[in-house]
Amino acid sequence: MLLPALARAKCKARQTACINNLRQLSTAAFMYQQDSGSAINYGNVDYLWMETLIQHYAQANAVRLCASASEPLKPLRTLGTAA
């Protein structure tokens, strides 16, 4: 009887971590806009917007996937290298 309650609590904790990750990413995007005076270019297909955040705010890479993501964290391609 206790195990389902623990599983629900663990799931809720992961959901909370995901919400906090999204909040941190949106804060980083806002900080970028304030620091640079322009918004991130989301339409540039040759350069991922997340790379812009990581370049200016290194911790953005640590929160780019939720804790409950089924795939492991894969490194983003870096400038000048193939994906």
C-alpha positions as CSV (number, residue, x, y, z in Angstrom):
1,M,0.0,0.0,0.0
2,L,2.9,2.3,0.6
3,L,4.7,1.8,-2.7
4,P,2.0,3.4,-4.9
5,A,2.1,6.5,-2.7
6,L,5.9,6.7,-2.9
7,A,5.7,6.2,-6.7
8,R,3.2,9.1,-7.0
9,A,5.4,11.3,-4.8
10,K,8.5,10.5,-6.9
11,C,6.5,11.4,-10.1
12,K,5.3,14.7,-8.6
13,A,8.9,15.5,-7.6
14,R,10.0,15.0,-11.2
15,Q,7.2,17.1,-12.5
16,T,8.3,19.9,-10.1
17,A,11.9,19.6,-11.4
18,C,10.7,19.9,-15.0
19,I,8.6,23.0,-14.1
20,N,11.7,24.5,-12.4
21,N,13.8,23.7,-15.5
22,L,11.4,25.5,-17.8
23,R,11.4,28.5,-15.4
24,Q,15.2,28.7,-15.5
25,L,15.3,28.5,-19.3
26,S,12.8,31.3,-19.6
27,T,14.7,33.3,-17.1
28,A,17.9,32.8,-19.1
29,A,16.1,33.8,-22.3
30,F,14.9,37.0,-20.6
31,M,18.3,37.7,-19.2
32,Y,19.8,37.3,-22.7
33,Q,17.3,39.7,-24.1
34,Q,18.1,42.3,-21.4
35,D,21.9,41.8,-21.7
36,S,22.1,41.9,-25.5
37,G,19.2,44.2,-26.3
38,S,17.7,41.8,-28.8
39,A,15.7,38.6,-28.6
40,I,17.1,35.1,-29.4
41,N,16.8,34.3,-33.1
42,Y,14.6,31.2,-33.0
43,G,14.3,31.1,-36.8
44,N,17.9,30.4,-37.6
45,V,18.0,26.7,-38.7
46,D,21.8,26.6,-38.8
47,Y,22.2,27.5,-35.2
48,L,20.1,26.2,-32.3
49,W,18.6,28.8,-30.0
50,M,19.7,26.6,-27.0
51,E,23.3,27.0,-28.1
52,T,22.9,30.8,-27.7
53,L,21.7,30.3,-24.2
54,I,24.5,27.8,-23.4
55,Q,27.1,30.1,-24.9
56,H,26.0,33.1,-22.6
57,Y,24.7,31.1,-19.6
58,A,26.5,27.8,-19.3
59,Q,24.1,26.4,-16.7
60,A,21.3,26.3,-19.4
61,N,22.7,23.0,-20.6
62,A,22.2,21.4,-17.2
63,V,18.4,22.1,-17.2
64,R,17.6,21.6,-20.9
65,L,15.9,18.2,-20.3
66,C,13.5,17.1,-17.7
67,A,14.5,14.6,-15.1
68,S,11.9,12.2,-16.3
69,A,13.0,12.3,-19.9
70,S,13.3,8.8,-21.3
71,E,16.5,9.5,-23.4
72,P,19.9,10.4,-21.8
73,L,21.2,13.9,-22.1
74,K,23.0,14.3,-25.5
75,P,25.5,17.1,-26.0
76,L,24.5,19.8,-28.4
77,R,26.6,20.4,-31.5
78,T,29.0,23.3,-31.1
79,L,29.9,26.0,-33.5
80,G,31.9,24.9,-36.4
81,T,31.3,21.1,-35.9
82,A,28.7,18.8,-37.4
83,A,25.9,17.5,-35.4
